[in-house]
Amino acid sequence: MTINRAPRDIQPEKLPSPLREYGDRIETRITPAPGDRGTELAVRLKGPQPDAARSLPARLAGRDQRQDLRRALREAKALLETGEVMRPDTPPTTRETPGGKLAGLLSRRAGGERVL
């Protein structure tokens, strides 16, 4: 993930809390982004992951560990760039509409990554 900060501003031992919570369970790589456009921050889980945990049913059910790591990476990016993680207003409307119900269903089915 590319972060709009200089590489010297991001230290492995001073990562934001969403990534620090993983401790030694993740590998982290911090490199300058191409074209002097910030910093690339890459993380991945250490060790082999069971095939069942990476399967489509596990992903749809929200049990893929990589989904939580991707969420933590997005939150870390927000914290590094702006100092906060923006959350949507709750409830977004005062009454349920058919379109809102459909959007809610699709959002829940987005595999915990909030990407349709």
Backbone hydrogen bonds in HBPLUS format (Angstrom, degrees):
<---DONOR---> <-ACCEPTOR-->    atom                        ^
c    i                          cat <-CA-CA->   ^        H-A-AA   ^      H-
h    n   atom  resd res      DA  || num        DHA   H-A  angle D-A-AA Bond
n    s   type  num  typ     dist DA aas  dist angle  dist       angle   num
A0041-LEU N   A0001-MET O   2.81 MM  40  5.32 168.1  1.83 158.2 159.4     1
A0003-ILE N   A0039-THR O   2.70 MM  36  5.18 166.2  1.71 158.5 163.5     2
A0005-ARG N   A0003-ILE O   2.79 MM   2  5.58 138.7  1.96 105.0  92.4     3
A0039-THR N   A0003-ILE O   2.90 MM  36  5.18 163.5  1.93 151.0 156.6     4
A0009-ASP N   A0006-ALA O   2.90 MM   3  5.39 151.4  1.98 115.5 124.5     5
A0010-ILE N   A0007-PRO O   3.26 MM   3  5.59 161.0  2.30 109.2 114.7     6
A0014-LYS N   A0011-GLN O   2.95 MM   3  5.19 155.1  2.02 110.6 118.8     7
A0019-LEU N   A0016-PRO O   3.07 MM   3  5.90 137.7  2.25 125.4 133.9     8
A0020-ARG N   A0016-PRO O   3.06 MM   4  6.19 158.6  2.11 145.8 151.5     9
A0021-GLU N   A0017-SER O   3.04 MM   4  5.98 149.8  2.14 153.8 155.7    10
A0022-TYR N   A0019-LEU O   3.08 MM   3  5.59 152.2  2.16 111.9 119.6    11
A0023-GLY N   A0020-ARG O   2.99 MM   3  5.35 146.5  2.10 109.3 119.1    12
A0025-ARG N   A0022-TYR O   2.98 MM   3  5.49 161.7  2.01 139.9 141.5    13
A0046-LYS N   A0025-ARG O   2.86 MM  21  5.53 167.1  1.87 144.2 143.1    14
A0027-GLU N   A0044-ARG O   2.79 MM  17  5.41 158.8  1.83 158.8 165.9    15
A0044-ARG N   A0027-GLU O   3.07 MM  17  5.41 143.7  2.21 143.9 152.3    16
A0029-ARG N   A0042-ALA O   2.79 MM  13  5.06 154.3  1.86 151.9 155.6    17
A0042-ALA N   A0029-ARG O   2.88 MM  13  5.06 166.5  1.89 153.3 157.4    18
A0031-THR N   A0040-GLU O   3.02 MM   9  5.24 161.8  2.05 148.4 154.3    19
A0040-GLU N   A0031-THR O   2.70 MM   9  5.24 168.2  1.71 167.7 170.3    20
A0033-ALA N   A0038-GLY O   2.98 MM   5  5.31 177.0  1.98 125.8 125.0    21
A0053-ALA N   A0050-PRO O   3.03 MM   3  5.39 133.6  2.26 105.7 117.7    22
A0054-ARG N   A0051-ASP O   3.04 MM   3  5.25 144.8  2.17 103.3 113.8    23
A0059-ARG N   A0055-SER O   2.94 MM   4  6.21 153.6  2.01 149.6 157.8    24
A0060-LEU N   A0056-LEU O   2.86 MM   4  6.09 163.8  1.89 159.1 162.6    25
A0061-ALA N   A0057-PRO O   2.96 MM   4  6.08 145.6  2.08 141.0 150.5    26
A0063-ARG N   A0058-ALA O   2.76 MM   5  4.98 161.6  1.80 158.3 154.9    27
A0062-GLY N   A0059-ARG O   3.07 MM   3  5.06 153.1  2.15  99.7 108.1    28
A0067-GLN N   A0064-ASP O   3.01 MM   3  5.67 147.8  2.11 117.0 125.1    29
A0069-LEU N   A0065-GLN O   3.28 MM   4  6.62 155.3  2.35 144.6 151.5    30
A0070-ARG N   A0066-ARG O   2.88 MM   4  6.12 153.3  1.95 147.5 154.3    31
A0071-ARG N   A0067-GLN O   2.99 MM   4  6.27 156.0  2.05 148.3 154.7    32
A0072-ALA N   A0068-ASP O   2.92 MM   4  6.16 158.4  1.97 146.7 152.7    33
A0073-LEU N   A0069-LEU O   2.90 MM   4  6.13 149.2  1.99 144.6 153.1    34
A0074-ARG N   A0070-ARG O   2.95 MM   4  6.24 157.5  2.01 148.4 153.8    35
A0075-GLU N   A0071-ARG O   2.95 MM   4  6.21 160.2  1.99 151.5 157.1    36
A0076-ALA N   A0072-ALA O   2.87 MM   4  6.03 152.0  1.95 143.1 151.2    37
A0077-LYS N   A0073-LEU O   2.95 MM   4  6.18 154.7  2.01 147.3 153.7    38
A0078-ALA N   A0074-ARG O   3.06 MM   4  6.36 161.2  2.09 148.0 152.4    39
A0079-LEU N   A0075-GLU O   2.93 MM   4  6.19 160.1  1.97 149.5 155.0    40
A0080-LEU N   A0076-ALA O   2.86 MM   4  6.05 157.3  1.91 151.0 157.0    41
A0081-GLU N   A0077-LYS O   2.94 MM   4  6.08 154.5  2.00 151.9 158.6    42
A0082-THR N   A0078-ALA O   2.81 MM   4  5.68 164.7  1.84 152.0 156.9    43
A0083-GLY N   A0079-LEU O   2.96 MM   4  4.19 129.8  2.21 103.9 116.9    44
A0101-LYS N   A0097-THR O   2.90 MM   4  6.18 155.5  1.96 158.4 164.9    45
A0102-LEU N   A0098-PRO O   3.05 MM   4  6.29 157.4  2.10 147.9 153.6    46
A0103-ALA N   A0099-GLY O   2.92 MM   4  6.15 161.2  1.96 147.7 153.1    47
A0104-GLY N   A0100-GLY O   2.90 MM   4  6.04 155.0  1.96 144.6 151.7    48
A0105-LEU N   A0101-LYS O   2.96 MM   4  6.17 155.3  2.02 145.8 152.1    49
A0106-LEU N   A0102-LEU O   2.95 MM   4  6.21 167.5  1.96 155.3 158.2    50
A0107-SER N   A0103-ALA O   2.89 MM   4  6.00 153.5  1.96 145.2 153.1    51
A0108-ARG N   A0104-GLY O   2.97 MM   4  6.17 156.6  2.02 146.6 152.3    52
A0109-ARG N   A0105-LEU O   3.04 MM   4  6.26 146.3  2.16 144.8 154.3    53
A0110-ALA N   A0107-SER O   3.20 MM   3  5.12 160.4  2.24 101.5 106.7    54
A0113-GLU N   A0110-ALA O   3.46 MM   3  6.02 163.2  2.49 112.9 115.7    55
